[in-house]
């Protein structure tokens, strides 16, 4: 929620208030590719730490970010969620797990569901860069970068172990979830494992919405992390498996949609069935890391294997006797390496390279529901079987400081290449086979002015790009807007961005205070200019109206993001009151608010860009006692009216006609941690049971939702 969330976690779960001066040393990894003081990064950053993840108690990982600065969450279906950062989503955002690409070349345009296949219980921290970061992370980093840092083994001098169980219940969907976990640690070896299962019933909306059909599903997952450390060397291995079963594409089958006029008849969906029979994600990551205090500050090598599996069924109302059954698997092998060389104030050089190779297996069949006859439909697969996509990049980024770190510069360059291969001509000889190779050179320059230790002003100039992926080069598939055909002759999209912002963090002055900080805040103004963006070109192909993607768009996106928080501690002294507590020792009272405004314009057609989120904000007041063992946090989510619709929204049932009304919901988070062995949490969402619809979502918002969770460990 707040910019320096890890500070709150460290202070509120501790029984000591010493070393307050070290709070300005908070570090993040994603902006610079290695550990860096947050106030020394010229990037707009949103973070969530382990405490906030536990307190938010979201069933799906994307929902953890709902209400945070600069991140808007859209749900096409229950069990799915897609983050929007600066008006971009899907394949326009790089998704990482432990710094390695989670995104692959089959990520669809627009909102997609893939981040929901990472279990929240496996996550230690989430870091979000709002804005381009193409030097370090390459293609797709237009809207930003979202990095999930999973839980890792710990290394302690004394042998220790922990085992436990957790449970979670949601009233609005009757979600019942349980899990077990275990962890062992020693001086040179550590390991942890966790597993969970959830059964989810149909979601109940607010007020008059009631039960929403086609929103039930089930999911389960496992995660393991194992590591060893000797001197400055650490070797770790992580593996995660997550599976969702029977997730409906809710907006296409439900009669409860934002624009019911687009339904074929009252009370029915547009399709009889549009169902993800299963979605499975397997990710294995082997990491070697070396850290030292010399010139070679850090070096690591990552090896990864990622497998995404998807099985999809569709029954169209126009042909109810035909079941279309298709699936695809994407296998990704990746290698990433990086070194950080510290030569002093003049040069802190980060150099690295990466290569990823995707291989796609796909099939499609039709099943006659009366006779059971199977018909092979290879011509309708999303991309041809054995399509492949290889990407590689090398980069260098340097940091230089002047005037005792009052003035800092960061500048970098990256070279990237992409090779796509797909035999689309085997199914349709009139379309060229895909044998595409494109390259790109991009760079960035940023500066930081730090007049005092607690305040940073920064300017960030960067160029982002997005190479066309297999989904655009080789895919034949149906959309709500019609049928798409491949276009093997696409070029990268480019974006030029300017960020001007400031960050502030004032640590607690009284070392005995339980307040995690005195005040913190940030504000960022951004402007993005995009060219060669992909737009849809309508044409007639084999006598059928279809469309394909072409480079031809120009656009701009601009806006402001801000957050601010303070705790009553030192300010109490102005009133002649103690500065270390309010009512009794170890308590603290704080206030937090954020605000995000984004606007996007299609300059070529003089219309708004599709799916730009409305204004949104979260406001909360937090009272904690016993140094964080007990907390109560009422909060309010404010979402503004959005009438800046792209014309394409008029034919999409996920958008209310003309505009998306604004709304305000109220909630309460609370928790009690009586000891290190037991934890209880409560989150009540939408107090008042208001009926509302998040813009572009396939489901209505939850009604009053009481979420209870508990954890016991021994």
ABEGO torsion letter per residue (X at the ends): XBABAAAAAAAAABABABGAAAAAABBBAAAAGBBBBAAABABBBBBBBAAAAAAAGBABAAAAABGBBGBBBBBABBGBBBBBBGGBBEAABBBBBGGBBABBAABBBEBBAAAAABBAAABABBBBBBEBAAAAAEBGBAAEBBBBBBBBBBBBABBBBBBBBBBBBBAAAGBBBBBBBBBBBBAABBBBBBBBBBBBBBBBBBEAAEBBBGABBBBBBBBBBBBBBBEABBBBBBBBBBBBBGBBBAAAABABBABAAABABBGBBABABBBBABBBBBBBBBBBBBBBABABABBBBBBBBBBBBBBBBBBBAABAABBBBBBBBBBBBBBBBBBBBBAEAABBBBBBBBBBBBBBBBBBBBBBAAAGBBBBBAAABABBBGBBBBBBBBBBBBBBBBGGGABBBBBBBBBBBBBBBBBAAAABAABBBBBBBBBBBBBBBBBBBBABAABBBBBBBBBBBBBBBAAAAABBBBBAAEBBBBBABBBBBBBBBBBBBBBBBBBBABAABABABABBEBBBBBBBBBBGBBBBBBBBBGGBBBBBBBBABBBBBBEBBBBBBBBBBAAAAAAGBBAABAABBGBBBBBBBBBBBBBBBBAAAGBBBBGBBBBBBBBBBBBBBGGGABBBBBBBBBBBBBABBBAAAAABAABBBGBBBBBBBBBBBBBBBABAABBBBBBBBGBGGBBBBBBGBABBBBBBBBBBBBBBBX
